Amino acid sequence: MKALNLLKRFQKDEDGAVTVDWVVLTAAIVGLGLIVMAAIKPAISNLSTSIATEIGKADDSFGTTP
């Protein structure tokens, strides 16, 4: 009988329910962030390569007299 009462109390107890909600919400946000980063990574990589190429082409004689 004690075990049955213990199980009934455990079933009615809602302590920690908000914590579980926050864990699920945080996991969803992190997952969405990873999906977005995976989607835009190729574009960012190509853009950074283009920027590096243009910087490499820049004239290094800034501030010197010819």
CHARMM internal coordinates of N, CA and C (Angstrom, degrees):
IC EDIT
DIST 1 N 1 CA 1.4452
DIST 1 CA 1 C 1.5349
ANGL 1 N 1 CA 1 C 111.17
DIST 1 C 2 N 1.3414
ANGL 1 CA 1 C 2 N 115.63
DIHE 1 N 1 CA 1 C 2 N -37.61
DIST 2 N 2 CA 1.4614
ANGL 1 C 2 N 2 CA 118.77
DIHE 1 CA 1 C 2 N 2 CA 179.41
DIST 2 CA 2 C 1.5226
ANGL 2 N 2 CA 2 C 110.90
DIHE 1 C 2 N 2 CA 2 C -63.48
DIST 2 C 3 N 1.3138
ANGL 2 CA 2 C 3 N 116.05
DIHE 2 N 2 CA 2 C 3 N -38.64
DIST 3 N 3 CA 1.4610
ANGL 2 C 3 N 3 CA 119.50
DIHE 2 CA 2 C 3 N 3 CA -179.54
DIST 3 CA 3 C 1.5195
ANGL 3 N 3 CA 3 C 110.59
DIHE 2 C 3 N 3 CA 3 C -64.73
DIST 3 C 4 N 1.3215
ANGL 3 CA 3 C 4 N 116.97
DIHE 3 N 3 CA 3 C 4 N -38.39
DIST 4 N 4 CA 1.4646
ANGL 3 C 4 N 4 CA 120.79
DIHE 3 CA 3 C 4 N 4 CA 179.44
DIST 4 CA 4 C 1.5250
ANGL 4 N 4 CA 4 C 110.41
DIHE 3 C 4 N 4 CA 4 C -65.68
DIST 4 C 5 N 1.3287
ANGL 4 CA 4 C 5 N 116.83
DIHE 4 N 4 CA 4 C 5 N -43.16
DIST 5 N 5 CA 1.4663
ANGL 4 C 5 N 5 CA 120.46
DIHE 4 CA 4 C 5 N 5 CA 177.57
DIST 5 CA 5 C 1.5270
ANGL 5 N 5 CA 5 C 111.00
DIHE 4 C 5 N 5 CA 5 C -63.81
DIST 5 C 6 N 1.3141
ANGL 5 CA 5 C 6 N 116.16
DIHE 5 N 5 CA 5 C 6 N -39.62
DIST 6 N 6 CA 1.4580
ANGL 5 C 6 N 6 CA 120.48
DIHE 5 CA 5 C 6 N 6 CA 178.57
DIST 6 CA 6 C 1.5287
ANGL 6 N 6 CA 6 C 110.71
DIHE 5 C 6 N 6 CA 6 C -62.60
DIST 6 C 7 N 1.3139
ANGL 6 CA 6 C 7 N 117.13
DIHE 6 N 6 CA 6 C 7 N -42.96
DIST 7 N 7 CA 1.4672
ANGL 6 C 7 N 7 CA 120.84
DIHE 6 CA 6 C 7 N 7 CA 178.83
DIST 7 CA 7 C 1.5218
ANGL 7 N 7 CA 7 C 111.70
DIHE 6 C 7 N 7 CA 7 C -65.70
DIST 7 C 8 N 1.3273
ANGL 7 CA 7 C 8 N 117.41
DIHE 7 N 7 CA 7 C 8 N -38.34
DIST 8 N 8 CA 1.4705
ANGL 7 C 8 N 8 CA 120.68
DIHE 7 CA 7 C 8 N 8 CA 179.01
DIST 8 CA 8 C 1.5321
ANGL 8 N 8 CA 8 C 110.62
DIHE 7 C 8 N 8 CA 8 C -65.71
DIST 8 C 9 N 1.3498
ANGL 8 CA 8 C 9 N 115.77
DIHE 8 N 8 CA 8 C 9 N -42.70
DIST 9 N 9 CA 1.4677
ANGL 8 C 9 N 9 CA 118.76
DIHE 8 CA 8 C 9 N 9 CA 177.48
DIST 9 CA 9 C 1.5241
ANGL 9 N 9 CA 9 C 111.45
DIHE 8 C 9 N 9 CA 9 C -64.40
DIST 9 C 10 N 1.3113
ANGL 9 CA 9 C 10 N 116.65
DIHE 9 N 9 CA 9 C 10 N -40.28
DIST 10 N 10 CA 1.4656
ANGL 9 C 10 N 10 CA 120.94
DIHE 9 CA 9 C 10 N 10 CA 179.06
DIST 10 CA 10 C 1.5244
ANGL 10 N 10 CA 10 C 110.67
DIHE 9 C 10 N 10 CA 10 C -62.49
DIST 10 C 11 N 1.3234
ANGL 10 CA 10 C 11 N 117.09
DIHE 10 N 10 CA 10 C 11 N -40.13
DIST 11 N 11 CA 1.4605
ANGL 10 C 11 N 11 CA 121.52
DIHE 10 CA 10 C 11 N 11 CA -179.05
DIST 11 CA 11 C 1.5312
ANGL 11 N 11 CA 11 C 111.28
DIHE 10 C 11 N 11 CA 11 C -66.66
DIST 11 C 12 N 1.3370
ANGL 11 CA 11 C 12 N 117.29
DIHE 11 N 11 CA 11 C 12 N -36.29
DIST 12 N 12 CA 1.4625
ANGL 11 C 12 N 12 CA 121.12
DIHE 11 CA 11 C 12 N 12 CA -178.11
DIST 12 CA 12 C 1.5291
ANGL 12 N 12 CA 12 C 112.64
DIHE 11 C 12 N 12 CA 12 C -80.88
DIST 12 C 13 N 1.3143
ANGL 12 CA 12 C 13 N 116.95
DIHE 12 N 12 CA 12 C 13 N -21.64
DIST 13 N 13 CA 1.4608
ANGL 12 C 13 N 13 CA 121.66
DIHE 12 CA 12 C 13 N 13 CA -176.52
DIST 13 CA 13 C 1.5244
ANGL 13 N 13 CA 13 C 110.25
DIHE 12 C 13 N 13 CA 13 C -68.10
DIST 13 C 14 N 1.3314
ANGL 13 CA 13 C 14 N 116.71
DIHE 13 N 13 CA 13 C 14 N 129.83
DIST 14 N 14 CA 1.4644
ANGL 13 C 14 N 14 CA 121.15
DIHE 13 CA 13 C 14 N 14 CA -179.01
DIST 14 CA 14 C 1.5227
ANGL 14 N 14 CA 14 C 112.36
DIHE 13 C 14 N 14 CA 14 C -114.45
DIST 14 C 15 N 1.3082
ANGL 14 CA 14 C 15 N 118.17
DIHE 14 N 14 CA 14 C 15 N 10.24
DIST 15 N 15 CA 1.4621
ANGL 14 C 15 N 15 CA 120.73
DIHE 14 CA 14 C 15 N 15 CA 177.43
DIST 15 CA 15 C 1.5211
ANGL 15 N 15 CA 15 C 109.65
DIHE 14 C 15 N 15 CA 15 C -62.57
DIST 15 C 16 N 1.3066
ANGL 15 CA 15 C 16 N 116.20
DIHE 15 N 15 CA 15 C 16 N 133.01
DIST 16 N 16 CA 1.4574
ANGL 15 C 16 N 16 CA 120.75
DIHE 15 CA 15 C 16 N 16 CA 179.33
DIST 16 CA 16 C 1.5143
ANGL 16 N 16 CA 16 C 113.91
DIHE 15 C 16 N 16 CA 16 C 92.04
DIST 16 C 17 N 1.3263
ANGL 16 CA 16 C 17 N 117.91
DIHE 16 N 16 CA 16 C 17 N -6.85
DIST 17 N 17 CA 1.4619
ANGL 16 C 17 N 17 CA 120.24
DIHE 16 CA 16 C 17 N 17 CA -178.33
DIST 17 CA 17 C 1.5292
ANGL 17 N 17 CA 17 C 111.08
DIHE 16 C 17 N 17 CA 17 C -64.80
DIST 17 C 18 N 1.3199
ANGL 17 CA 17 C 18 N 116.89
DIHE 17 N 17 CA 17 C 18 N -37.55
DIST 18 N 18 CA 1.4649
ANGL 17 C 18 N 18 CA 120.39
DIHE 17 CA 17 C 18 N 18 CA 179.42
DIST 18 CA 18 C 1.5244
ANGL 18 N 18 CA 18 C 109.95
DIHE 17 C 18 N 18 CA 18 C -67.56
DIST 18 C 19 N 1.3039
ANGL 18 CA 18 C 19 N 116.91
DIHE 18 N 18 CA 18 C 19 N -36.87
DIST 19 N 19 CA 1.4610
ANGL 18 C 19 N 19 CA 120.81
DIHE 18 CA 18 C 19 N 19 CA 177.94
DIST 19 CA 19 C 1.5162
ANGL 19 N 19 CA 19 C 110.81
DIHE 18 C 19 N 19 CA 19 C -61.61
DIST 19 C 20 N 1.3089
ANGL 19 CA 19 C 20 N 116.13
DIHE 19 N 19 CA 19 C 20 N -42.87
DIST 20 N 20 CA 1.4653
ANGL 19 C 20 N 20 CA 120.16
DIHE 19 CA 19 C 20 N 20 CA 178.33
DIST 20 CA 20 C 1.5219
ANGL 20 N 20 CA 20 C 110.17
DIHE 19 C 20 N 20 CA 20 C -62.95
DIST 20 C 21 N 1.3258
ANGL 20 CA 20 C 21 N 117.28
DIHE 20 N 20 CA 20 C 21 N -40.91
DIST 21 N 21 CA 1.4689
ANGL 20 C 21 N 21 CA 120.60
DIHE 20 CA 20 C 21 N 21 CA 177.73
DIST 21 CA 21 C 1.5235
ANGL 21 N 21 CA 21 C 110.77
DIHE 20 C 21 N 21 CA 21 C -59.58
DIST 21 C 22 N 1.3281
ANGL 21 CA 21 C 22 N 116.95
DIHE 21 N 21 CA 21 C 22 N -44.53
DIST 22 N 22 CA 1.4616
ANGL 21 C 22 N 22 CA 120.55
DIHE 21 CA 21 C 22 N 22 CA -179.45
DIST 22 CA 22 C 1.5185
ANGL 22 N 22 CA 22 C 111.92
DIHE 21 C 22 N 22 CA 22 C -66.45
DIST 22 C 23 N 1.3172
ANGL 22 CA 22 C 23 N 117.06
DIHE 22 N 22 CA 22 C 23 N -37.36
DIST 23 N 23 CA 1.4646
ANGL 22 C 23 N 23 CA 120.12
DIHE 22 CA 22 C 23 N 23 CA 178.54
DIST 23 CA 23 C 1.5226
ANGL 23 N 23 CA 23 C 110.13
DIHE 22 C 23 N 23 CA 23 C -64.20
DIST 23 C 24 N 1.3207
ANGL 23 CA 23 C 24 N 116.80
DIHE 23 N 23 CA 23 C 24 N -44.07
DIST 24 N 24 CA 1.4649
ANGL 23 C 24 N 24 CA 120.72
DIHE 23 CA 23 C 24 N 24 CA 179.35
DIST 24 CA 24 C 1.5252
ANGL 24 N 24 CA 24 C 110.38
DIHE 23 C 24 N 24 CA 24 C -65.46
DIST 24 C 25 N 1.3219
ANGL 24 CA 24 C 25 N 117.76
DIHE 24 N 24 CA 24 C 25 N -43.63
DIST 25 N 25 CA 1.4616
ANGL 24 C 25 N 25 CA 121.51
DIHE 24 CA 24 C 25 N 25 CA 179.39
DIST 25 CA 25 C 1.5265
ANGL 25 N 25 CA 25 C 111.26
DIHE 24 C 25 N 25 CA 25 C -63.15
DIST 25 C 26 N 1.3150
ANGL 25 CA 25 C 26 N 117.37
DIHE 25 N 25 CA 25 C 26 N -43.82
DIST 26 N 26 CA 1.4601
ANGL 25 C 26 N 26 CA 121.24
DIHE 25 CA 25 C 26 N 26 CA 178.84
DIST 26 CA 26 C 1.5236
ANGL 26 N 26 CA 26 C 111.40
DIHE 25 C 26 N 26 CA 26 C -64.08
DIST 26 C 27 N 1.3198
ANGL 26 CA 26 C 27 N 116.76
DIHE 26 N 26 CA 26 C 27 N -41.32
DIST 27 N 27 CA 1.4675
ANGL 26 C 27 N 27 CA 120.35
DIHE 26 CA 26 C 27 N 27 CA 177.94
DIST 27 CA 27 C 1.5247
ANGL 27 N 27 CA 27 C 110.95
DIHE 26 C 27 N 27 CA 27 C -63.44
DIST 27 C 28 N 1.3194
ANGL 27 CA 27 C 28 N 117.29
DIHE 27 N 27 CA 27 C 28 N -38.26
DIST 28 N 28 CA 1.4630
ANGL 27 C 28 N 28 CA 120.59
DIHE 27 CA 27 C 28 N 28 CA 178.40
DIST 28 CA 28 C 1.5260
ANGL 28 N 28 CA 28 C 110.95
DIHE 27 C 28 N 28 CA 28 C -66.02
DIST 28 C 29 N 1.3159
ANGL 28 CA 28 C 29 N 117.50
DIHE 28 N 28 CA 28 C 29 N -41.25
DIST 29 N 29 CA 1.4661
ANGL 28 C 29 N 29 CA 120.91
DIHE 28 CA 28 C 29 N 29 CA 179.43
DIST 29 CA 29 C 1.5237
ANGL 29 N 29 CA 29 C 110.78
DIHE 28 C 29 N 29 CA 29 C -66.03
DIST 29 C 30 N 1.3205
ANGL 29 CA 29 C 30 N 117.16
DIHE 29 N 29 CA 29 C 30 N -42.90
DIST 30 N 30 CA 1.4672
ANGL 29 C 30 N 30 CA 120.49
DIHE 29 CA 29 C 30 N 30 CA 178.32
DIST 30 CA 30 C 1.5241
ANGL 30 N 30 CA 30 C 110.18
DIHE 29 C 30 N 30 CA 30 C -63.87
DIST 30 C 31 N 1.3218
ANGL 30 CA 30 C 31 N 117.00
DIHE 30 N 30 CA 30 C 31 N -42.93
DIST 31 N 31 CA 1.4651
ANGL 30 C 31 N 31 CA 120.78
DIHE 30 CA 30 C 31 N 31 CA 178.19
DIST 31 CA 31 C 1.5157
ANGL 31 N 31 CA 31 C 111.94
DIHE 30 C 31 N 31 CA 31 C -61.38
DIST 31 C 32 N 1.3218
ANGL 31 CA 31 C 32 N 116.74
DIHE 31 N 31 CA 31 C 32 N -42.62
DIST 32 N 32 CA 1.4614
ANGL 31 C 32 N 32 CA 120.55
DIHE 31 CA 31 C 32 N 32 CA 178.25
DIST 32 CA 32 C 1.5245
ANGL 32 N 32 CA 32 C 110.70
DIHE 31 C 32 N 32 CA 32 C -63.83
DIST 32 C 33 N 1.3226
ANGL 32 CA 32 C 33 N 117.10
DIHE 32 N 32 CA 32 C 33 N -40.12
DIST 33 N 33 CA 1.4645
ANGL 32 C 33 N 33 CA 120.52
DIHE 32 CA 32 C 33 N 33 CA 177.25
DIST 33 CA 33 C 1.5170
ANGL 33 N 33 CA 33 C 112.17
DIHE 32 C 33 N 33 CA 33 C -62.18
DIST 33 C 34 N 1.3280
ANGL 33 CA 33 C 34 N 116.81
DIHE 33 N 33 CA 33 C 34 N -40.86
DIST 34 N 34 CA 1.4642
ANGL 33 C 34 N 34 CA 120.25
DIHE 33 CA 33 C 34 N 34 CA 178.14
DIST 34 CA 34 C 1.5248
ANGL 34 N 34 CA 34 C 111.57
DIHE 33 C 34 N 34 CA 34 C -65.42
DIST 34 C 35 N 1.3157
ANGL 34 CA 34 C 35 N 116.50
DIHE 34 N 34 CA 34 C 35 N -39.52
DIST 35 N 35 CA 1.4690
ANGL 34 C 35 N 35 CA 120.07
DIHE 34 CA 34 C 35 N 35 CA 178.41
DIST 35 CA 35 C 1.5277
ANGL 35 N 35 CA 35 C 110.47
DIHE 34 C 35 N 35 CA 35 C -64.27
DIST 35 C 36 N 1.3199
ANGL 35 CA 35 C 36 N 116.87
DIHE 35 N 35 CA 35 C 36 N -43.31
DIST 36 N 36 CA 1.4701
ANGL 35 C 36 N 36 CA 120.61
DIHE 35 CA 35 C 36 N 36 CA 179.34
DIST 36 CA 36 C 1.5253
ANGL 36 N 36 CA 36 C 110.40
DIHE 35 C 36 N 36 CA 36 C -63.97
DIST 36 C 37 N 1.3257
ANGL 36 CA 36 C 37 N 117.35
DIHE 36 N 36 CA 36 C 37 N -44.02
DIST 37 N 37 CA 1.4664
ANGL 36 C 37 N 37 CA 120.05
DIHE 36 CA 36 C 37 N 37 CA 179.42
DIST 37 CA 37 C 1.5244
ANGL 37 N 37 CA 37 C 111.46
DIHE 36 C 37 N 37 CA 37 C -63.41
DIST 37 C 38 N 1.3221
ANGL 37 CA 37 C 38 N 117.40
DIHE 37 N 37 CA 37 C 38 N -38.66
DIST 38 N 38 CA 1.4623
ANGL 37 C 38 N 38 CA 120.17
DIHE 37 CA 37 C 38 N 38 CA 178.35
DIST 38 CA 38 C 1.5250
ANGL 38 N 38 CA 38 C 110.64
DIHE 37 C 38 N 38 CA 38 C -65.38
DIST 38 C 39 N 1.3289
ANGL 38 CA 38 C 39 N 116.60
DIHE 38 N 38 CA 38 C 39 N -33.41
DIST 39 N 39 CA 1.4590
ANGL 38 C 39 N 39 CA 120.31
DIHE 38 CA 38 C 39 N 39 CA -178.93
DIST 39 CA 39 C 1.5280
ANGL 39 N 39 CA 39 C 112.31
DIHE 38 C 39 N 39 CA 39 C -73.41
DIST 39 C 40 N 1.3295
ANGL 39 CA 39 C 40 N 118.15
DIHE 39 N 39 CA 39 C 40 N -35.67
DIST 40 N 40 CA 1.4675
ANGL 39 C 40 N 40 CA 119.78
DIHE 39 CA 39 C 40 N 40 CA -175.51
DIST 40 CA 40 C 1.5237
ANGL 40 N 40 CA 40 C 113.43
DIHE 39 C 40 N 40 CA 40 C -99.45
DIST 40 C 41 N 1.3254
ANGL 40 CA 40 C 41 N 118.68
DIHE 40 N 40 CA 40 C 41 N -4.26
DIST 41 N 41 CA 1.4604
ANGL 40 C 41 N 41 CA 120.93
DIHE 40 CA 40 C 41 N 41 CA -177.93
DIST 41 CA 41 C 1.5290
ANGL 41 N 41 CA 41 C 113.06
DIHE 40 C 41 N 41 CA 41 C -58.32
DIST 41 C 42 N 1.3377
ANGL 41 CA 41 C 42 N 120.66
DIHE 41 N 41 CA 41 C 42 N -45.23
DIST 42 N 42 CA 1.4741
ANGL 41 C 42 N 42 CA 119.02
DIHE 41 CA 41 C 42 N 42 CA 179.77
DIST 42 CA 42 C 1.5317
ANGL 42 N 42 CA 42 C 112.96
DIHE 41 C 42 N 42 CA 42 C -60.63
DIST 42 C 43 N 1.3177
ANGL 42 CA 42 C 43 N 116.78
DIHE 42 N 42 CA 42 C 43 N -40.27
DIST 43 N 43 CA 1.4635
ANGL 42 C 43 N 43 CA 119.72
DIHE 42 CA 42 C 43 N 43 CA 179.87
DIST 43 CA 43 C 1.5253
ANGL 43 N 43 CA 43 C 110.97
DIHE 42 C 43 N 43 CA 43 C -66.07
DIST 43 C 44 N 1.3063
ANGL 43 CA 43 C 44 N 117.11
DIHE 43 N 43 CA 43 C 44 N -41.11
DIST 44 N 44 CA 1.4618
ANGL 43 C 44 N 44 CA 120.75
DIHE 43 CA 43 C 44 N 44 CA 178.93
DIST 44 CA 44 C 1.5245
ANGL 44 N 44 CA 44 C 110.37
DIHE 43 C 44 N 44 CA 44 C -65.30
DIST 44 C 45 N 1.3099
ANGL 44 CA 44 C 45 N 116.55
DIHE 44 N 44 CA 44 C 45 N -40.39
DIST 45 N 45 CA 1.4615
ANGL 44 C 45 N 45 CA 120.70
DIHE 44 CA 44 C 45 N 45 CA -179.94
DIST 45 CA 45 C 1.5277
ANGL 45 N 45 CA 45 C 110.78
DIHE 44 C 45 N 45 CA 45 C -64.03
DIST 45 C 46 N 1.3359
ANGL 45 CA 45 C 46 N 117.18
DIHE 45 N 45 CA 45 C 46 N -44.87
DIST 46 N 46 CA 1.4680
ANGL 45 C 46 N 46 CA 120.78
DIHE 45 CA 45 C 46 N 46 CA 178.26
DIST 46 CA 46 C 1.5224
ANGL 46 N 46 CA 46 C 111.18
DIHE 45 C 46 N 46 CA 46 C -63.64
DIST 46 C 47 N 1.3098
ANGL 46 CA 46 C 47 N 116.86
DIHE 46 N 46 CA 46 C 47 N -41.89
DIST 47 N 47 CA 1.4614
ANGL 46 C 47 N 47 CA 120.56
DIHE 46 CA 46 C 47 N 47 CA -179.70
DIST 47 CA 47 C 1.5225
ANGL 47 N 47 CA 47 C 111.08
DIHE 46 C 47 N 47 CA 47 C -64.81
DIST 47 C 48 N 1.3186
ANGL 47 CA 47 C 48 N 117.21
DIHE 47 N 47 CA 47 C 48 N -42.00
DIST 48 N 48 CA 1.4636
ANGL 47 C 48 N 48 CA 119.11
DIHE 47 CA 47 C 48 N 48 CA -179.97
DIST 48 CA 48 C 1.5280
ANGL 48 N 48 CA 48 C 111.33
DIHE 47 C 48 N 48 CA 48 C -66.48
DIST 48 C 49 N 1.3276
ANGL 48 CA 48 C 49 N 117.26
DIHE 48 N 48 CA 48 C 49 N -34.05
DIST 49 N 49 CA 1.4653
ANGL 48 C 49 N 49 CA 120.42
DIHE 48 CA 48 C 49 N 49 CA 175.96
DIST 49 CA 49 C 1.5209
ANGL 49 N 49 CA 49 C 110.31
DIHE 48 C 49 N 49 CA 49 C -65.81
DIST 49 C 50 N 1.3263
ANGL 49 CA 49 C 50 N 117.05
DIHE 49 N 49 CA 49 C 50 N -42.44
DIST 50 N 50 CA 1.4672
ANGL 49 C 50 N 50 CA 121.01
DIHE 49 CA 49 C 50 N 50 CA 178.13
DIST 50 CA 50 C 1.5266
ANGL 50 N 50 CA 50 C 111.26
DIHE 49 C 50 N 50 CA 50 C -62.87
DIST 50 C 51 N 1.3087
ANGL 50 CA 50 C 51 N 116.53
DIHE 50 N 50 CA 50 C 51 N -42.34
DIST 51 N 51 CA 1.4653
ANGL 50 C 51 N 51 CA 120.34
DIHE 50 CA 50 C 51 N 51 CA 179.15
DIST 51 CA 51 C 1.5270
ANGL 51 N 51 CA 51 C 110.40
DIHE 50 C 51 N 51 CA 51 C -64.06
DIST 51 C 52 N 1.3218
ANGL 51 CA 51 C 52 N 117.10
DIHE 51 N 51 CA 51 C 52 N -43.19
DIST 52 N 52 CA 1.4649
ANGL 51 C 52 N 52 CA 120.73
DIHE 51 CA 51 C 52 N 52 CA 179.23
DIST 52 CA 52 C 1.5248
ANGL 52 N 52 CA 52 C 111.06
DIHE 51 C 52 N 52 CA 52 C -62.81
DIST 52 C 53 N 1.3289
ANGL 52 CA 52 C 53 N 117.09
DIHE 52 N 52 CA 52 C 53 N -38.69
DIST 53 N 53 CA 1.4628
ANGL 52 C 53 N 53 CA 120.89
DIHE 52 CA 52 C 53 N 53 CA 178.43
DIST 53 CA 53 C 1.5246
ANGL 53 N 53 CA 53 C 110.70
DIHE 52 C 53 N 53 CA 53 C -64.12
DIST 53 C 54 N 1.3160
ANGL 53 CA 53 C 54 N 117.42
DIHE 53 N 53 CA 53 C 54 N -45.11
DIST 54 N 54 CA 1.4659
ANGL 53 C 54 N 54 CA 121.19
DIHE 53 CA 53 C 54 N 54 CA -179.99
DIST 54 CA 54 C 1.5248
ANGL 54 N 54 CA 54 C 111.22
DIHE 53 C 54 N 54 CA 54 C -65.70
DIST 54 C 55 N 1.3000
ANGL 54 CA 54 C 55 N 117.67
DIHE 54 N 54 CA 54 C 55 N -38.77
DIST 55 N 55 CA 1.4668
ANGL 54 C 55 N 55 CA 120.05
DIHE 54 CA 54 C 55 N 55 CA 177.69
DIST 55 CA 55 C 1.5250
ANGL 55 N 55 CA 55 C 109.82
DIHE 54 C 55 N 55 CA 55 C -65.87
DIST 55 C 56 N 1.3186
ANGL 55 CA 55 C 56 N 116.42
DIHE 55 N 55 CA 55 C 56 N -37.85
DIST 56 N 56 CA 1.4611
ANGL 55 C 56 N 56 CA 120.46
DIHE 55 CA 55 C 56 N 56 CA 178.14
DIST 56 CA 56 C 1.5179
ANGL 56 N 56 CA 56 C 112.51
DIHE 55 C 56 N 56 CA 56 C -64.88
DIST 56 C 57 N 1.3250
ANGL 56 CA 56 C 57 N 117.71
DIHE 56 N 56 CA 56 C 57 N -30.13
DIST 57 N 57 CA 1.4622
ANGL 56 C 57 N 57 CA 122.15
DIHE 56 CA 56 C 57 N 57 CA 179.06
DIST 57 CA 57 C 1.5240
ANGL 57 N 57 CA 57 C 112.22
DIHE 56 C 57 N 57 CA 57 C -78.96
DIST 57 C 58 N 1.3068
ANGL 57 CA 57 C 58 N 117.87
DIHE 57 N 57 CA 57 C 58 N -13.70
DIST 58 N 58 CA 1.4632
ANGL 57 C 58 N 58 CA 121.63
DIHE 57 CA 57 C 58 N 58 CA -174.75
DIST 58 CA 58 C 1.5258
ANGL 58 N 58 CA 58 C 110.31
DIHE 57 C 58 N 58 CA 58 C -61.75
DIST 58 C 59 N 1.3108
ANGL 58 CA 58 C 59 N 114.61
DIHE 58 N 58 CA 58 C 59 N 148.36
DIST 59 N 59 CA 1.4567
ANGL 58 C 59 N 59 CA 121.33
DIHE 58 CA 58 C 59 N 59 CA 179.09
DIST 59 CA 59 C 1.5286
ANGL 59 N 59 CA 59 C 108.70
DIHE 58 C 59 N 59 CA 59 C -76.20
DIST 59 C 60 N 1.3146
ANGL 59 CA 59 C 60 N 115.81
DIHE 59 N 59 CA 59 C 60 N 128.19
DIST 60 N 60 CA 1.4586
ANGL 59 C 60 N 60 CA 120.53
DIHE 59 CA 59 C 60 N 60 CA -177.56
DIST 60 CA 60 C 1.5267
ANGL 60 N 60 CA 60 C 112.97
DIHE 59 C 60 N 60 CA 60 C -87.86
DIST 60 C 61 N 1.3055
ANGL 60 CA 60 C 61 N 118.32
DIHE 60 N 60 CA 60 C 61 N 8.98
DIST 61 N 61 CA 1.4602
ANGL 60 C 61 N 61 CA 119.99
DIHE 60 CA 60 C 61 N 61 CA -175.20
DIST 61 CA 61 C 1.5261
ANGL 61 N 61 CA 61 C 112.13
DIHE 60 C 61 N 61 CA 61 C -95.15
DIST 61 C 62 N 1.2853
ANGL 61 CA 61 C 62 N 118.47
DIHE 61 N 61 CA 61 C 62 N 24.59
DIST 62 N 62 CA 1.4563
ANGL 61 C 62 N 62 CA 121.35
DIHE 61 CA 61 C 62 N 62 CA -179.90
DIST 62 CA 62 C 1.5238
ANGL 62 N 62 CA 62 C 110.07
DIHE 61 C 62 N 62 CA 62 C -63.77
DIST 62 C 63 N 1.2884
ANGL 62 CA 62 C 63 N 115.75
DIHE 62 N 62 CA 62 C 63 N 126.40
DIST 63 N 63 CA 1.4510
ANGL 62 C 63 N 63 CA 121.19
DIHE 62 CA 62 C 63 N 63 CA 176.49
DIST 63 CA 63 C 1.5218
ANGL 63 N 63 CA 63 C 114.96
DIHE 62 C 63 N 63 CA 63 C 85.05
DIST 63 C 64 N 1.3158
ANGL 63 CA 63 C 64 N 118.20
DIHE 63 N 63 CA 63 C 64 N 2.03
DIST 64 N 64 CA 1.4637
ANGL 63 C 64 N 64 CA 119.65
DIHE 63 CA 63 C 64 N 64 CA 178.27
DIST 64 CA 64 C 1.5176
ANGL 64 N 64 CA 64 C 108.95
DIHE 63 C 64 N 64 CA 64 C -106.75
DIST 64 C 65 N 1.3117
ANGL 64 CA 64 C 65 N 115.91
DIHE 64 N 64 CA 64 C 65 N 154.75
DIST 65 N 65 CA 1.4562
ANGL 64 C 65 N 65 CA 121.39
DIHE 64 CA 64 C 65 N 65 CA 179.17
DIST 65 CA 65 C 1.5239
ANGL 65 N 65 CA 65 C 108.87
DIHE 64 C 65 N 65 CA 65 C -92.47
DIST 65 C 66 N 1.3383
ANGL 65 CA 65 C 66 N 117.05
DIHE 65 N 65 CA 65 C 66 N 130.40
DIST 66 N 66 CA 1.4783
ANGL 65 C 66 N 66 CA 118.61
DIHE 65 CA 65 C 66 N 66 CA 179.61
DIST 66 CA 66 C 1.5071
ANGL 66 N 66 CA 66 C 113.88
DIHE 65 C 66 N 66 CA 66 C -67.33
END
COOR INIT
IC SEED 1 N 1 CA 1 C
IC BUILD
